[in-house]
Amino acid sequence: MSRELAVFGFVVLGLGWATQACGRPVGDVAPNSPQAQATNVRRTAVAAVQGIIANHPTSTPVPAATATASPSCQNAIWWTEARSHVGESRTIQGIVVATRPAPDGLAMLEIGEPYPDPTGLFAMVPPSAATGLTGKTVCLPGRISMAEGRPTVQVRNASAIVVLD
């Protein structure tokens, strides 16, 4: 019983405070006085909170789009675009983030994001072409396919790989 009485007391005190804080200014208050301005600020804040509670949030402004630079290689696409060009023969530009051995004596270049991130790109290249490419920006010509949920390109000729830096 005493807990219920304590809760009731807190509710009554809270309602009394809310009424004083958000209610009409007491007495004769000039419209431009600090008391009137403070009341308007409180009312505006209460209205904003009520809007949020009612699930009517204010919209967040959308930032302006930034221009993406074109790839340096002629007729190339960025590695991030490869997923939308599956089945096409294209030149892909991107940064080699890792290299590792692949089946059939090939080497695998991981472009953009390392495995297991599905947004990256695999490039199967001759093992001699993979040495020293980690951290370099390359352009790889080939047909884009999907393997292990990632876009993949196979480069058969090591001389077709262009190292930009």
Secondary structure, DSSP 8 states (H G I E B T S, - for coil): -HHHHHHHHHHHHHHHHHHHHHS--SS---TTSHHHHHHHHHHHHHHHHHHHHTT----------------SSTTEEEGGGGGGGTTSEEEEEEEEEEEEE-GGG-EEEEESS-TT-TTSEEEEE-HHHHTT-TT-EEEEEEEEEEETTEEEEE---GGG-EE--
